[in-house]
Structures are given as structure tokens and as C-alpha cells.
Amino acid sequence: MTYEELKTEANKMGYNLTKKKEYVPHKNKCKCGGKGGAWNKMKNWEFYEEEIKAYDGRFAVVDGEVISCTNDSCPRCVFDNDDGLCWEKRLDFLYQDYKEPVVLTDDEKALCKLLGRGWIARDENGTLYWYPNKPNKTDIEWIERDLEYIFIDITFPQCKFDFIKWEDDKPWEVQV
């Protein structure tokens, strides 16, 4: 699918691939809630605009990097879904907020492999936990339905996962 075809499909779905005007705050009020975020969150299509155009809209995302879409890249691409409709996932990706890639330390990678699939979250008091099932956030902590968890801070003190914050809306999923 070319960039123009992608733009046409996006328009059919109610999306518009035009740049937003820069937000100018009124009376120094931050639209992001004042938590130190950007005035306007950048979308993936804005951040990767040059790569998308360079590949004429035929792009894949492999290991967090935008590359040219080829048959060879399909099995490794985050959009691959075996039904040939990866353009739908690609459109969803384009309209997600851009997030800086997370880089794990070697110890954190080893711990994720050791523990396997699950979720990691930090409670309000700063304690870090791994859960085998997705936990829910309460006023002060994350709770998993079977009350199964591992204290990461105590058991694996070298694994800090500094990017995981109490303020996160969702726990971080570990996929091995």
C-alpha cells in the first residue's frame, strides 16, 4: 500500500493524515495535566513521517524500528496477522502516541526470560512486583486476582526497571 493509498484508507476510517497545528498554551496552562509531558503528544505517523514517505507507505516495524516492508519482514513485523490485512494494524499504529523505546539492562532482560510471560508494575510506595496474571490498579497498589506475585526489589535488587512508574495506567506486559 502506497503512502497515498494509506492516506485514502485513513480518511475512509475517519483519520486525517495532516499535521496538527502547534499547540500554544493559554495562560501557561499545560494541556497534558501538568505532569511534565509534552504540550501535544506526537503520533507515530508524525515521528516516523520521513521513513513512511521514503518507503512510499510500505513500511514494517521490526524490533521497534521502521523498515521497508518486504515478504521477508512479515514474520518479524508487529503488524503481521496472517490474514493479509496488516494495513489495519498499521493504521492503528500510526495514530498511537509515539513512545520512546524502552531499553532493558542485561539483568532486566535475563529476569524477564527467567520469569516468563507476565506483568510488572510498581505500587504507590515504589515497590516493584511481577505478576503471572494481569493485575488491576487500586488507590495504592496493584492487585492480581490469585494474589500471586514476586517482589522484584527484594528478590532481584539489581533489576530497577526505572521506566516503570506508579503513575502508569496499565502494568507492563512481559512477552518472552
CYANA upper distance limits for C-alpha pairs under 8 A (distance plus 0.5 A):
  1 MET  CA      5 GLU  CA      6.34
  1 MET  CA      6 LEU  CA      6.74
  1 MET  CA     56 ASP  CA      8.44
  1 MET  CA     57 GLY  CA      6.61
  1 MET  CA     58 ARG  CA      6.19
  1 MET  CA     87 TRP  CA      8.26
  2 THR  CA      6 LEU  CA      6.55
  2 THR  CA     56 ASP  CA      5.54
  2 THR  CA     57 GLY  CA      4.95
  2 THR  CA     58 ARG  CA      6.41
  3 TYR  CA      7 LYS  CA      6.59
  3 TYR  CA     52 ILE  CA      7.68
  3 TYR  CA     53 LYS  CA      6.97
  3 TYR  CA     56 ASP  CA      5.51
  3 TYR  CA     57 GLY  CA      4.26
  3 TYR  CA     58 ARG  CA      7.73
  4 GLU  CA      8 THR  CA      6.69
  4 GLU  CA     57 GLY  CA      7.95
  5 GLU  CA      9 GLU  CA      6.68
  5 GLU  CA     57 GLY  CA      8.47
  6 LEU  CA     10 ALA  CA      6.54
  6 LEU  CA     57 GLY  CA      7.10
  6 LEU  CA     87 TRP  CA      8.41
  6 LEU  CA     91 LEU  CA      8.31
  7 LYS  CA     11 ASN  CA      6.69
  7 LYS  CA     16 ASN  CA      7.98
  7 LYS  CA     17 LEU  CA      6.70
  8 THR  CA     12 LYS  CA      6.85
  9 GLU  CA     13 MET  CA      6.91
 10 ALA  CA     14 GLY  CA      6.87
 10 ALA  CA     15 TYR  CA      5.41
 10 ALA  CA     16 ASN  CA      6.90
 10 ALA  CA     17 LEU  CA      7.79
 10 ALA  CA     91 LEU  CA      7.35
 11 ASN  CA     15 TYR  CA      5.43
 11 ASN  CA     16 ASN  CA      6.01
 11 ASN  CA     17 LEU  CA      8.21
 17 LEU  CA     45 TRP  CA      8.46
 19 LYS  CA     46 GLU  CA      7.84
 22 GLU  CA     40 ASN  CA      8.20
 23 TYR  CA     39 TRP  CA      7.17
 23 TYR  CA     40 ASN  CA      6.99
 25 PRO  CA     29 LYS  CA      6.29
 25 PRO  CA     30 CYS  CA      6.84
 25 PRO  CA     31 LYS  CA      7.88
 25 PRO  CA     39 TRP  CA      8.24
 29 LYS  CA     34 GLY  CA      8.19
 30 CYS  CA     34 GLY  CA      5.88
 30 CYS  CA     39 TRP  CA      6.69
 31 LYS  CA     39 TRP  CA      6.57
 31 LYS  CA     40 ASN  CA      8.02
 32 CYS  CA     36 GLY  CA      8.29
 32 CYS  CA     37 GLY  CA      6.54
 32 CYS  CA     38 ALA  CA      7.29
 32 CYS  CA     39 TRP  CA      6.55
 32 CYS  CA     40 ASN  CA      7.81
 37 GLY  CA     41 LYS  CA      8.44
 41 LYS  CA     97 ASP  CA      6.72
 41 LYS  CA     98 TYR  CA      7.86
 42 MET  CA     46 GLU  CA      6.80
 42 MET  CA     47 PHE  CA      7.17
 42 MET  CA     97 ASP  CA      6.30
 42 MET  CA     98 TYR  CA      6.19
 43 LYS  CA     47 PHE  CA      6.93
 43 LYS  CA     94 LEU  CA      7.11
 43 LYS  CA     95 TYR  CA      6.09
 43 LYS  CA     96 GLN  CA      6.11
 43 LYS  CA     97 ASP  CA      4.87
 43 LYS  CA     98 TYR  CA      5.54
 44 ASN  CA     48 TYR  CA      6.43
 44 ASN  CA     49 GLU  CA      8.50
 44 ASN  CA     93 PHE  CA      7.23
 44 ASN  CA     94 LEU  CA      5.37
 44 ASN  CA     95 TYR  CA      6.67
 44 ASN  CA     96 GLN  CA      6.47
 44 ASN  CA     97 ASP  CA      6.44
 44 ASN  CA     98 TYR  CA      5.20
 45 TRP  CA     49 GLU  CA      5.90
 45 TRP  CA     52 ILE  CA      8.26
 45 TRP  CA     94 LEU  CA      5.13
 45 TRP  CA     95 TYR  CA      7.14
 47 PHE  CA     98 TYR  CA      7.42
 48 TYR  CA     52 ILE  CA      6.65
 48 TYR  CA     66 VAL  CA      8.04
 49 GLU  CA     53 LYS  CA      6.69
 50 GLU  CA     54 ALA  CA      6.50
 51 GLU  CA     55 TYR  CA      6.70
 51 GLU  CA     59 PHE  CA      8.42
 51 GLU  CA     66 VAL  CA      7.40
 51 GLU  CA     67 ILE  CA      8.09
 52 ILE  CA     56 ASP  CA      6.62
 52 ILE  CA     57 GLY  CA      5.54
 52 ILE  CA     58 ARG  CA      7.60
 52 ILE  CA     59 PHE  CA      6.77
 52 ILE  CA     66 VAL  CA      8.48
 53 LYS  CA     57 GLY  CA      6.37
 55 TYR  CA     59 PHE  CA      6.50
 55 TYR  CA     67 ILE  CA      8.38
 55 TYR  CA     68 SER  CA      6.26
 55 TYR  CA     69 CYS  CA      8.34
 58 ARG  CA     68 SER  CA      6.75
 58 ARG  CA     69 CYS  CA      5.77
 59 PHE  CA     66 VAL  CA      6.93
 59 PHE  CA     67 ILE  CA      6.09
 59 PHE  CA     68 SER  CA      5.14
 59 PHE  CA     69 CYS  CA      4.93
 60 ALA  CA     66 VAL  CA      6.17
 60 ALA  CA     67 ILE  CA      5.80
 60 ALA  CA     68 SER  CA      6.41
 60 ALA  CA     69 CYS  CA      5.31
 60 ALA  CA     73 SER  CA      7.64
 60 ALA  CA     74 CYS  CA      8.24
 60 ALA  CA     77 CYS  CA      6.30
 60 ALA  CA     78 VAL  CA      7.97
 60 ALA  CA     79 PHE  CA      7.64
 61 VAL  CA     65 GLU  CA      5.80
 61 VAL  CA     66 VAL  CA      5.07
 61 VAL  CA     67 ILE  CA      6.63
 61 VAL  CA     77 CYS  CA      5.81
 61 VAL  CA     78 VAL  CA      6.33
 61 VAL  CA     79 PHE  CA      7.81
 62 VAL  CA     66 VAL  CA      7.11
 62 VAL  CA     67 ILE  CA      7.59
 62 VAL  CA     73 SER  CA      7.96
 62 VAL  CA     76 ARG  CA      6.31
 62 VAL  CA     77 CYS  CA      5.34
 62 VAL  CA     78 VAL  CA      6.95
 63 ASP  CA     76 ARG  CA      8.35
 63 ASP  CA     77 CYS  CA      8.38
 64 GLY  CA    101 PRO  CA      7.58
 69 CYS  CA     73 SER  CA      6.75
 69 CYS  CA     74 CYS  CA      8.00
 70 THR  CA     74 CYS  CA      7.34
 73 SER  CA     77 CYS  CA      6.42
 74 CYS  CA     79 PHE  CA      8.31
 74 CYS  CA     80 ASP  CA      6.16
 75 PRO  CA     80 ASP  CA      6.90
 76 ARG  CA     80 ASP  CA      8.04
 79 PHE  CA     86 CYS  CA      5.68
 79 PHE  CA     87 TRP  CA      8.10
 79 PHE  CA     89 LYS  CA      5.97
 79 PHE  CA     90 ARG  CA      6.67
 80 ASP  CA     84 GLY  CA      8.36
 80 ASP  CA     86 CYS  CA      6.26
 81 ASN  CA     85 LEU  CA      7.70
 81 ASN  CA     86 CYS  CA      6.79
 85 LEU  CA     89 LYS  CA      8.22
 86 CYS  CA     90 ARG  CA      6.67
 87 TRP  CA     91 LEU  CA      6.60
 88 GLU  CA     92 ASP  CA      6.89
 89 LYS  CA     93 PHE  CA      6.65
 90 ARG  CA     94 LEU  CA      6.74
 91 LEU  CA     95 TYR  CA      7.11
 92 ASP  CA     96 GLN  CA      6.98
102 VAL  CA    163 PHE  CA      8.06
104 LEU  CA    108 GLU  CA      6.18
104 LEU  CA    109 LYS  CA      6.51
104 LEU  CA    161 PHE  CA      8.00
105 THR  CA    109 LYS  CA      6.76
105 THR  CA    159 CYS  CA      8.39
106 ASP  CA    110 ALA  CA      6.66
107 ASP  CA    111 LEU  CA      6.65
107 ASP  CA    158 GLN  CA      7.44
107 ASP  CA    159 CYS  CA      6.57
108 GLU  CA    112 CYS  CA      6.72
108 GLU  CA    159 CYS  CA      5.80
108 GLU  CA    160 LYS  CA      8.20
108 GLU  CA    161 PHE  CA      7.64
109 LYS  CA    113 LYS  CA      6.83
110 ALA  CA    114 LEU  CA      6.61
111 LEU  CA    115 LEU  CA      6.57
111 LEU  CA    159 CYS  CA      8.25
112 CYS  CA    116 GLY  CA      6.23
112 CYS  CA    117 ARG  CA      8.20
112 CYS  CA    174 VAL  CA      7.10
112 CYS  CA    176 VAL  CA      7.60
113 LYS  CA    176 VAL  CA      6.57
116 GLY  CA    174 VAL  CA      7.55
116 GLY  CA    175 GLN  CA      7.59
116 GLY  CA    176 VAL  CA      6.37
117 ARG  CA    132 PRO  CA      7.41
117 ARG  CA    173 GLU  CA      8.05
117 ARG  CA    174 VAL  CA      5.65
117 ARG  CA    175 GLN  CA      5.58
117 ARG  CA    176 VAL  CA      6.40
118 GLY  CA    130 TRP  CA      7.36
118 GLY  CA    131 TYR  CA      6.06
118 GLY  CA    132 PRO  CA      4.93
118 GLY  CA    133 ASN  CA      6.48
118 GLY  CA    134 LYS  CA      7.51
118 GLY  CA    173 GLU  CA      6.43
118 GLY  CA    174 VAL  CA      5.65
118 GLY  CA    175 GLN  CA      7.66
119 TRP  CA    130 TRP  CA      6.10
119 TRP  CA    131 TYR  CA      5.60
119 TRP  CA    132 PRO  CA      6.93
119 TRP  CA    133 ASN  CA      7.32
119 TRP  CA    134 LYS  CA      6.45
119 TRP  CA    135 PRO  CA      8.02
119 TRP  CA    171 PRO  CA      6.45
119 TRP  CA    172 TRP  CA      5.86
119 TRP  CA    173 GLU  CA      4.92
119 TRP  CA    174 VAL  CA      6.01
120 ILE  CA    128 LEU  CA      7.66
120 ILE  CA    129 TYR  CA      6.10
120 ILE  CA    130 TRP  CA      4.95
120 ILE  CA    131 TYR  CA      6.76
120 ILE  CA    164 ILE  CA      8.50
120 ILE  CA    171 PRO  CA      6.23
120 ILE  CA    172 TRP  CA      5.64
120 ILE  CA    173 GLU  CA      7.00
120 ILE  CA    174 VAL  CA      7.73
121 ALA  CA    128 LEU  CA      6.38
121 ALA  CA    129 TYR  CA      6.12
121 ALA  CA    130 TRP  CA      7.25
121 ALA  CA    142 TRP  CA      7.52
121 ALA  CA    164 ILE  CA      7.10
121 ALA  CA    165 LYS  CA      7.96
121 ALA  CA    166 TRP  CA      7.87
121 ALA  CA    171 PRO  CA      5.45
121 ALA  CA    172 TRP  CA      6.80
122 ARG  CA    126 GLY  CA      6.21
122 ARG  CA    127 THR  CA      5.98
122 ARG  CA    128 LEU  CA      4.88
122 ARG  CA    129 TYR  CA      6.79
122 ARG  CA    141 GLU  CA      8.19
122 ARG  CA    142 TRP  CA      8.06
122 ARG  CA    164 ILE  CA      6.95
122 ARG  CA    165 LYS  CA      6.36
122 ARG  CA    166 TRP  CA      5.66
123 ASP  CA    127 THR  CA      5.89
123 ASP  CA    128 LEU  CA      7.01
123 ASP  CA    129 TYR  CA      8.46
123 ASP  CA    140 ILE  CA      6.89
123 ASP  CA    141 GLU  CA      5.05
123 ASP  CA    142 TRP  CA      6.65
123 ASP  CA    166 TRP  CA      6.06
124 GLU  CA    140 ILE  CA      5.71
124 GLU  CA    141 GLU  CA      6.46
124 GLU  CA    166 TRP  CA      5.86
125 ASN  CA    140 ILE  CA      8.19
126 GLY  CA    165 LYS  CA      8.46
126 GLY  CA    166 TRP  CA      7.58
127 THR  CA    151 PHE  CA      8.05
127 THR  CA    152 ILE  CA      8.43
127 THR  CA    153 ASP  CA      6.97
128 LEU  CA    151 PHE  CA      6.74
128 LEU  CA    152 ILE  CA      5.99
128 LEU  CA    153 ASP  CA      6.23
129 TYR  CA    149 TYR  CA      6.81
129 TYR  CA    150 ILE  CA      6.03
129 TYR  CA    151 PHE  CA      5.33
129 TYR  CA    152 ILE  CA      5.78
129 TYR  CA    153 ASP  CA      8.02
130 TRP  CA    149 TYR  CA      5.99
130 TRP  CA    150 ILE  CA      5.69
130 TRP  CA    151 PHE  CA      7.26
130 TRP  CA    152 ILE  CA      7.10
131 TYR  CA    135 PRO  CA      7.44
131 TYR  CA    144 GLU  CA      7.41
131 TYR  CA    148 GLU  CA      6.76
131 TYR  CA    149 TYR  CA      5.13
131 TYR  CA    150 ILE  CA      7.22
132 PRO  CA    148 GLU  CA      7.42
132 PRO  CA    149 TYR  CA      7.43
133 ASN  CA    144 GLU  CA      6.86
133 ASN  CA    145 ARG  CA      8.09
134 LYS  CA    144 GLU  CA      6.84
134 LYS  CA    171 PRO  CA      7.88
135 PRO  CA    142 TRP  CA      6.20
135 PRO  CA    143 ILE  CA      5.50
135 PRO  CA    144 GLU  CA      4.60
135 PRO  CA    145 ARG  CA      7.49
135 PRO  CA    171 PRO  CA      7.64
136 ASN  CA    142 TRP  CA      5.85
136 ASN  CA    143 ILE  CA      5.81
136 ASN  CA    144 GLU  CA      6.87
137 LYS  CA    141 GLU  CA      6.46
137 LYS  CA    142 TRP  CA      4.89
137 LYS  CA    143 ILE  CA      6.93
137 LYS  CA    169 ASP  CA      8.38
137 LYS  CA    170 LYS  CA      8.27
138 THR  CA    142 TRP  CA      6.44
138 THR  CA    143 ILE  CA      7.74
143 ILE  CA    147 LEU  CA      7.30
144 GLU  CA    148 GLU  CA      7.06
144 GLU  CA    149 TYR  CA      8.22
150 ILE  CA    155 THR  CA      8.17
151 PHE  CA    155 THR  CA      6.45
151 PHE  CA    156 PHE  CA      8.40
152 ILE  CA    156 PHE  CA      5.63
152 ILE  CA    157 PRO  CA      7.20
152 ILE  CA    159 CYS  CA      7.73
153 ASP  CA    157 PRO  CA      5.30
153 ASP  CA    158 GLN  CA      8.50
153 ASP  CA    159 CYS  CA      7.81
153 ASP  CA    160 LYS  CA      7.86
164 ILE  CA    168 ASP  CA      7.67
164 ILE  CA    172 TRP  CA      8.00
